[in-house]
Amino acid sequence: MFMGNKYKVLAGLLIGCWGWMAASRAPSTLQAGVPYPENFRSWTLIKTAVIEKGNPAFAHWGGFHHIYANEKAMAGYRTGRFADGSVIVFDVLEAVEKNNTLEEGERRIVDVMVRDTVRYAATGGWGFEEFNGASKTERLVGDSGKSCFGCHRVREGNGFVFSGYRE
Ligand code: HEC
């Protein structure tokens, strides 16, 4: 009887522990999505453009955008082949007119492409995500990047990347 209870307690502890471990592991499993690209502004600047009123992309991407690449993505820009671990960021900021100068305003969105040919096989080997404004957690892509890829797929011959690097 005593032993029986002891085993029950032990079993309970084990199940409790397993439950706790499973629960504490859950977030990392859920975060299979594209991580926020910390410190991307210290990466290589690929290009800058301003999307103005009248451009069909204005409502969503209007204002400045700067494109940044991490080191692996830089190798991709040079060779045309992007290795797993490449990350490219499309940083969108308001364009504010001040004293005949166009200045960067508030951040509007941060679009990210992360190369992982296994995890994101369904979207050309790129994971797509869009972070809202200055938020590092508010994600706007709800269809696993299919809508983003719908446009980027036309660049298949260029690793699904539109921009090019100029020395
Ligand atoms: C309507 C077509 C279209 C859609 C939809 C689209 N993109 Fe793009 N994307 C572009 C174009 C065009 C460029 C290049 C802009 C430039 O060169 O200034 C670009 C550039 C980028 C870049 C920089 C790398 C590159 O390809 O030059 C990233 C990162 C990016 N987009 C992410 C996204 C994400 C994330 C989504 C979905 C939320 C998305 N894009 C949806 C057209 C699109």
py3Dmol code that shows the C-alpha trace and the ligand (Angstrom):
import py3Dmol

protein = """\
ATOM      1  CA  MET A   1       0.000   0.000   0.000  1.00  0.00           C
ATOM      2  CA  PHE A   2       2.785   2.362   1.008  1.00  0.00           C
ATOM      3  CA  MET A   3       4.820   1.410  -2.090  1.00  0.00           C
ATOM      4  CA  GLY A   4       1.780   1.810  -4.260  1.00  0.00           C
ATOM      5  CA  ASN A   5       1.272   5.376  -3.112  1.00  0.00           C
ATOM      6  CA  LYS A   6       4.946   6.112  -3.499  1.00  0.00           C
ATOM      7  CA  TYR A   7       4.827   4.977  -7.107  1.00  0.00           C
ATOM      8  CA  LYS A   8       1.691   6.982  -7.666  1.00  0.00           C
ATOM      9  CA  VAL A   9       3.447  10.076  -6.321  1.00  0.00           C
ATOM     10  CA  LEU A  10       6.497   9.330  -8.474  1.00  0.00           C
ATOM     11  CA  ALA A  11       4.336   8.797 -11.537  1.00  0.00           C
ATOM     12  CA  GLY A  12       2.468  12.005 -10.759  1.00  0.00           C
ATOM     13  CA  LEU A  13       5.732  13.904 -10.450  1.00  0.00           C
ATOM     14  CA  LEU A  14       7.003  12.491 -13.723  1.00  0.00           C
ATOM     15  CA  ILE A  15       3.807  13.340 -15.559  1.00  0.00           C
ATOM     16  CA  GLY A  16       3.843  16.792 -13.975  1.00  0.00           C
ATOM     17  CA  CYS A  17       7.437  17.320 -15.052  1.00  0.00           C
ATOM     18  CA  TRP A  18       6.753  16.104 -18.552  1.00  0.00           C
ATOM     19  CA  GLY A  19       3.764  18.425 -18.767  1.00  0.00           C
ATOM     20  CA  TRP A  20       5.851  21.347 -17.571  1.00  0.00           C
ATOM     21  CA  MET A  21       8.619  20.524 -20.053  1.00  0.00           C
ATOM     22  CA  ALA A  22       6.136  20.141 -22.892  1.00  0.00           C
ATOM     23  CA  ALA A  23       4.533  23.465 -21.945  1.00  0.00           C
ATOM     24  CA  SER A  24       7.870  25.269 -21.713  1.00  0.00           C
ATOM     25  CA  ARG A  25       8.933  23.839 -25.059  1.00  0.00           C
ATOM     26  CA  ALA A  26       5.702  24.844 -26.747  1.00  0.00           C
ATOM     27  CA  PRO A  27       6.642  28.479 -27.463  1.00  0.00           C
ATOM     28  CA  SER A  28       9.797  27.549 -29.389  1.00  0.00           C
ATOM     29  CA  THR A  29       7.755  25.081 -31.453  1.00  0.00           C
ATOM     30  CA  LEU A  30       5.132  27.749 -32.119  1.00  0.00           C
ATOM     31  CA  GLN A  31       7.833  30.235 -33.097  1.00  0.00           C
ATOM     32  CA  ALA A  32       8.626  28.218 -36.201  1.00  0.00           C
ATOM     33  CA  GLY A  33       7.826  31.481 -37.976  1.00  0.00           C
ATOM     34  CA  VAL A  34      10.272  34.108 -39.183  1.00  0.00           C
ATOM     35  CA  PRO A  35      12.077  35.763 -36.245  1.00  0.00           C
ATOM     36  CA  TYR A  36      12.309  39.570 -35.966  1.00  0.00           C
ATOM     37  CA  PRO A  37      15.626  40.582 -37.574  1.00  0.00           C
ATOM     38  CA  GLU A  38      17.383  42.220 -34.588  1.00  0.00           C
ATOM     39  CA  ASN A  39      19.921  44.981 -35.431  1.00  0.00           C
ATOM     40  CA  PHE A  40      19.283  44.754 -39.160  1.00  0.00           C
ATOM     41  CA  ARG A  41      20.203  48.431 -39.531  1.00  0.00           C
ATOM     42  CA  SER A  42      23.845  47.450 -38.972  1.00  0.00           C
ATOM     43  CA  TRP A  43      23.742  45.091 -41.995  1.00  0.00           C
ATOM     44  CA  THR A  44      24.664  45.979 -45.592  1.00  0.00           C
ATOM     45  CA  LEU A  45      22.377  48.515 -47.229  1.00  0.00           C
ATOM     46  CA  ILE A  46      21.382  47.204 -50.652  1.00  0.00           C
ATOM     47  CA  LYS A  47      19.335  50.187 -51.810  1.00  0.00           C
ATOM     48  CA  THR A  48      16.884  52.935 -50.879  1.00  0.00           C
ATOM     49  CA  ALA A  49      13.802  54.106 -52.767  1.00  0.00           C
ATOM     50  CA  VAL A  50      10.784  56.316 -52.097  1.00  0.00           C
ATOM     51  CA  ILE A  51       7.349  55.115 -53.188  1.00  0.00           C
ATOM     52  CA  GLU A  52       5.250  58.195 -53.862  1.00  0.00           C
ATOM     53  CA  LYS A  53       1.513  58.880 -54.150  1.00  0.00           C
ATOM     54  CA  GLY A  54       0.203  57.575 -57.456  1.00  0.00           C
ATOM     55  CA  ASN A  55       2.203  54.348 -57.243  1.00  0.00           C
ATOM     56  CA  PRO A  56      -0.246  51.425 -56.762  1.00  0.00           C
ATOM     57  CA  ALA A  57       1.983  50.196 -53.890  1.00  0.00           C
ATOM     58  CA  PHE A  58       1.638  53.526 -52.008  1.00  0.00           C
ATOM     59  CA  ALA A  59      -1.153  52.498 -49.604  1.00  0.00           C
ATOM     60  CA  HIS A  60       0.869  49.624 -48.193  1.00  0.00           C
ATOM     61  CA  TRP A  61       4.523  50.427 -48.926  1.00  0.00           C
ATOM     62  CA  GLY A  62       4.421  54.217 -49.425  1.00  0.00           C
ATOM     63  CA  GLY A  63       7.370  56.253 -48.132  1.00  0.00           C
ATOM     64  CA  PHE A  64      11.042  55.365 -47.841  1.00  0.00           C
ATOM     65  CA  HIS A  65      12.171  51.802 -48.049  1.00  0.00           C
ATOM     66  CA  HIS A  66      15.677  50.600 -47.362  1.00  0.00           C
ATOM     67  CA  ILE A  67      16.699  47.033 -48.160  1.00  0.00           C
ATOM     68  CA  TYR A  68      19.285  45.416 -45.857  1.00  0.00           C
ATOM     69  CA  ALA A  69      21.084  42.059 -46.232  1.00  0.00           C
ATOM     70  CA  ASN A  70      22.950  39.967 -43.657  1.00  0.00           C
ATOM     71  CA  GLU A  71      26.310  38.428 -44.610  1.00  0.00           C
ATOM     72  CA  LYS A  72      24.875  35.234 -46.093  1.00  0.00           C
ATOM     73  CA  ALA A  73      22.378  37.205 -48.143  1.00  0.00           C
ATOM     74  CA  MET A  74      25.232  39.434 -49.375  1.00  0.00           C
ATOM     75  CA  ALA A  75      26.932  36.338 -50.775  1.00  0.00           C
ATOM     76  CA  GLY A  76      23.614  35.592 -52.502  1.00  0.00           C
ATOM     77  CA  TYR A  77      23.415  39.072 -54.021  1.00  0.00           C
ATOM     78  CA  ARG A  78      26.920  38.527 -55.415  1.00  0.00           C
ATOM     79  CA  THR A  79      26.465  34.963 -56.725  1.00  0.00           C
ATOM     80  CA  GLY A  80      22.717  34.803 -57.435  1.00  0.00           C
ATOM     81  CA  ARG A  81      22.379  31.817 -55.071  1.00  0.00           C
ATOM     82  CA  PHE A  82      21.041  32.462 -51.581  1.00  0.00           C
ATOM     83  CA  ALA A  83      22.203  29.919 -48.950  1.00  0.00           C
ATOM     84  CA  ASP A  84      20.085  28.894 -45.952  1.00  0.00           C
ATOM     85  CA  GLY A  85      20.446  31.524 -43.226  1.00  0.00           C
ATOM     86  CA  SER A  86      20.252  34.451 -45.667  1.00  0.00           C
ATOM     87  CA  VAL A  87      18.028  37.227 -44.321  1.00  0.00           C
ATOM     88  CA  ILE A  88      16.821  40.280 -46.263  1.00  0.00           C
ATOM     89  CA  VAL A  89      14.865  43.153 -44.691  1.00  0.00           C
ATOM     90  CA  PHE A  90      12.612  45.686 -46.404  1.00  0.00           C
ATOM     91  CA  ASP A  91      12.343  48.573 -43.935  1.00  0.00           C
ATOM     92  CA  VAL A  92       9.476  50.998 -44.670  1.00  0.00           C
ATOM     93  CA  LEU A  93       9.385  54.492 -43.092  1.00  0.00           C
ATOM     94  CA  GLU A  94       7.141  57.462 -43.728  1.00  0.00           C
ATOM     95  CA  ALA A  95       8.587  60.108 -46.026  1.00  0.00           C
ATOM     96  CA  VAL A  96       8.055  63.525 -44.441  1.00  0.00           C
ATOM     97  CA  GLU A  97       8.632  66.784 -46.352  1.00  0.00           C
ATOM     98  CA  LYS A  98      10.481  69.397 -44.197  1.00  0.00           C
ATOM     99  CA  ASN A  99      12.208  72.541 -45.522  1.00  0.00           C
ATOM    100  CA  ASN A 100      12.351  71.056 -49.019  1.00  0.00           C
ATOM    101  CA  THR A 101      14.007  67.968 -47.593  1.00  0.00           C
ATOM    102  CA  LEU A 102      12.486  64.504 -47.568  1.00  0.00           C
ATOM    103  CA  GLU A 103      13.092  63.072 -44.084  1.00  0.00           C
ATOM    104  CA  GLU A 104      12.426  59.643 -42.602  1.00  0.00           C
ATOM    105  CA  GLY A 105       9.342  59.625 -40.353  1.00  0.00           C
ATOM    106  CA  GLU A 106       7.762  56.858 -38.298  1.00  0.00           C
ATOM    107  CA  ARG A 107       8.462  53.247 -39.189  1.00  0.00           C
ATOM    108  CA  ARG A 108       5.496  51.777 -41.100  1.00  0.00           C
ATOM    109  CA  ILE A 109       6.419  48.135 -41.545  1.00  0.00           C
ATOM    110  CA  VAL A 110       9.359  45.741 -41.573  1.00  0.00           C
ATOM    111  CA  ASP A 111       9.155  43.022 -44.220  1.00  0.00           C
ATOM    112  CA  VAL A 112      11.486  40.064 -43.840  1.00  0.00           C
ATOM    113  CA  MET A 113      12.623  37.183 -46.033  1.00  0.00           C
ATOM    114  CA  VAL A 114      14.520  34.306 -44.364  1.00  0.00           C
ATOM    115  CA  ARG A 115      16.119  31.539 -46.410  1.00  0.00           C
ATOM    116  CA  ASP A 116      15.387  27.976 -45.212  1.00  0.00           C
ATOM    117  CA  THR A 117      14.857  25.613 -48.108  1.00  0.00           C
ATOM    118  CA  VAL A 118      13.368  22.845 -45.938  1.00  0.00           C
ATOM    119  CA  ARG A 119      11.050  24.798 -43.644  1.00  0.00           C
ATOM    120  CA  TYR A 120       9.772  27.154 -46.343  1.00  0.00           C
ATOM    121  CA  ALA A 121       9.800  24.763 -49.312  1.00  0.00           C
ATOM    122  CA  ALA A 122       6.202  25.758 -50.166  1.00  0.00           C
ATOM    123  CA  THR A 123       7.211  29.393 -50.801  1.00  0.00           C
ATOM    124  CA  GLY A 124      10.350  28.987 -52.870  1.00  0.00           C
ATOM    125  CA  GLY A 125      12.595  28.289 -49.846  1.00  0.00           C
ATOM    126  CA  TRP A 126      11.952  31.747 -48.353  1.00  0.00           C
ATOM    127  CA  GLY A 127       9.982  32.452 -45.167  1.00  0.00           C
ATOM    128  CA  PHE A 128       8.073  35.751 -45.423  1.00  0.00           C
ATOM    129  CA  GLU A 129       6.887  37.927 -42.536  1.00  0.00           C
ATOM    130  CA  GLU A 130       5.709  41.483 -42.028  1.00  0.00           C
ATOM    131  CA  PHE A 131       6.039  43.288 -38.674  1.00  0.00           C
ATOM    132  CA  ASN A 132       3.683  46.190 -37.989  1.00  0.00           C
ATOM    133  CA  GLY A 133       5.149  49.648 -37.355  1.00  0.00           C
ATOM    134  CA  ALA A 134       7.862  49.614 -34.703  1.00  0.00           C
ATOM    135  CA  SER A 135       6.553  46.351 -33.218  1.00  0.00           C
ATOM    136  CA  LYS A 136       8.849  43.335 -33.097  1.00  0.00           C
ATOM    137  CA  THR A 137       5.984  40.971 -32.286  1.00  0.00           C
ATOM    138  CA  GLU A 138       2.899  42.104 -34.215  1.00  0.00           C
ATOM    139  CA  ARG A 139       2.894  39.928 -37.321  1.00  0.00           C
ATOM    140  CA  LEU A 140       0.767  40.789 -40.358  1.00  0.00           C
ATOM    141  CA  VAL A 141       1.324  37.798 -42.658  1.00  0.00           C
ATOM    142  CA  GLY A 142      -1.509  35.362 -42.030  1.00  0.00           C
ATOM    143  CA  ASP A 143      -1.143  32.984 -44.966  1.00  0.00           C
ATOM    144  CA  SER A 144       2.366  31.549 -44.373  1.00  0.00           C
ATOM    145  CA  GLY A 145       3.754  34.003 -46.916  1.00  0.00           C
ATOM    146  CA  LYS A 146       1.739  32.783 -49.894  1.00  0.00           C
ATOM    147  CA  SER A 147       0.568  36.300 -50.848  1.00  0.00           C
ATOM    148  CA  CYS A 148       4.122  37.658 -50.604  1.00  0.00           C
ATOM    149  CA  PHE A 149       5.466  34.766 -52.652  1.00  0.00           C
ATOM    150  CA  GLY A 150       2.697  35.306 -55.208  1.00  0.00           C
ATOM    151  CA  CYS A 151       4.585  38.426 -56.271  1.00  0.00           C
ATOM    152  CA  HIS A 152       8.169  37.327 -55.573  1.00  0.00           C
ATOM    153  CA  ARG A 153       7.780  34.125 -57.589  1.00  0.00           C
ATOM    154  CA  VAL A 154       8.120  36.065 -60.848  1.00  0.00           C
ATOM    155  CA  ARG A 155      11.811  36.528 -59.883  1.00  0.00           C
ATOM    156  CA  GLU A 156      12.509  32.781 -59.886  1.00  0.00           C
ATOM    157  CA  GLY A 157      15.606  33.253 -62.082  1.00  0.00           C
ATOM    158  CA  ASN A 158      17.021  35.579 -59.414  1.00  0.00           C
ATOM    159  CA  GLY A 159      16.387  33.465 -56.306  1.00  0.00           C
ATOM    160  CA  PHE A 160      12.946  35.165 -55.899  1.00  0.00           C
ATOM    161  CA  VAL A 161      14.708  38.429 -55.026  1.00  0.00           C
ATOM    162  CA  PHE A 162      13.864  41.673 -56.861  1.00  0.00           C
ATOM    163  CA  SER A 163      16.636  44.046 -55.848  1.00  0.00           C
ATOM    164  CA  GLY A 164      20.256  43.963 -56.918  1.00  0.00           C
ATOM    165  CA  TYR A 165      23.394  45.174 -55.112  1.00  0.00           C
ATOM    166  CA  ARG A 166      25.476  47.999 -56.521  1.00  0.00           C
ATOM    167  CA  GLU A 167      29.049  48.397 -55.231  1.00  0.00           C
TER     168      GLU A 167
END
"""
ligand_1 = """\
43
HEC
C 3.039 43.433 -55.421
C 4.231 42.616 -55.455
C 4.896 42.307 -54.121
C 4.328 41.722 -53.017
C 2.899 41.256 -52.832
C 5.390 41.609 -52.039
N 6.559 42.106 -52.530
Fe 8.342 42.172 -51.582
N 9.134 43.207 -53.111
C 8.483 43.559 -54.274
C 9.369 44.354 -55.110
C 9.050 44.927 -56.493
C 10.570 44.500 -54.397
C 11.813 45.297 -54.797
C 11.686 46.764 -54.352
C 12.887 47.583 -54.721
O 13.783 47.110 -55.446
O 12.970 48.733 -54.267
C 10.386 43.739 -53.158
C 11.383 43.569 -52.206
C 11.244 42.836 -51.053
C 12.321 42.531 -50.138
C 13.797 42.851 -50.360
C 14.417 41.720 -51.211
C 14.025 41.804 -52.660
O 13.300 40.912 -53.155
O 14.456 42.780 -53.325
C 11.769 41.856 -49.081
C 12.495 41.353 -47.850
C 10.362 41.718 -49.344
N 10.079 42.310 -50.565
C 9.478 41.074 -48.503
C 8.123 40.929 -48.803
C 7.159 40.384 -47.861
C 7.447 39.889 -46.467
C 5.951 40.401 -48.508
C 4.602 40.008 -47.975
C 4.175 40.694 -46.769
C 6.180 40.955 -49.840
N 7.513 41.252 -49.975
C 5.190 41.097 -50.776
C 7.219 43.185 -54.633
C 6.302 42.567 -53.799
"""
view = py3Dmol.view(width=600, height=400)
view.addModel(protein, "pdb")
view.setStyle({"model": 0}, {"cartoon": {"style": "trace"}})
view.addModel(ligand_1, "xyz")
view.setStyle({"model": 1}, {"stick": {}})
view.zoomTo()
view.show()
